[in-house]
Amino acid sequence: MRSFLHNALLEKVENRPSFFDKYSLDQGIRIYEKVENLFDQCHFAQLEKKATLACVFDNLRKGVSP
C-alpha cells in the first residue's frame, strides 16, 4: 500500500495518469502522509497486518481529509 501510494505520487509529479488524478499535488501528499501516519499508529499499537490494512482502508473509505 505504501509503495502504491508512493508510486502514485511520483506519477502525479510526472504528469502521468495516477491514483491522485482528481487531487492536487498538495492534497495527494496530505493523503499519503495520513496513510503513513495510520500505518505507523497501527504498527505502534501492534495490530496484526490484517487489522492495520482494515484500519487504513476504512479511513480511506470514509474520506481521508486532504
Secondary structure, DSSP 4 states (H G I P E B T S, - for coil): -HHHHHHHHHHHHTTS--TTTTS-HHHHHHHHHHHHHHHHHHHHTT--HHHHHHHHHHHHHH----
